[in-house]
């Protein structure tokens, strides 16, 4: 299918240079670019929860021995 695109002059010049350098038609470059954009839009980036762990995994939890009052004091000590 034929269509008309308005492309920024500098971008079109770069695409034409790449087309000439690689021997691929400009149409093929445009199609490849569209495929890449569309495939990345279909696959949203997965969120990775940052690791905010405190202490060593094999060490006992120092907060387990605290009472609720002491634990509350520990939590709100910086406020």
Secondary structure, 3 states (H helix, E strand, C coil): CCCCCCCCHHHHHHHHHHHHHHCCCHHHHHHHHHHHHHHHHHCCCCCCCCCCCCCCCCCCCCCCCCCHHHHHHHHCCCC
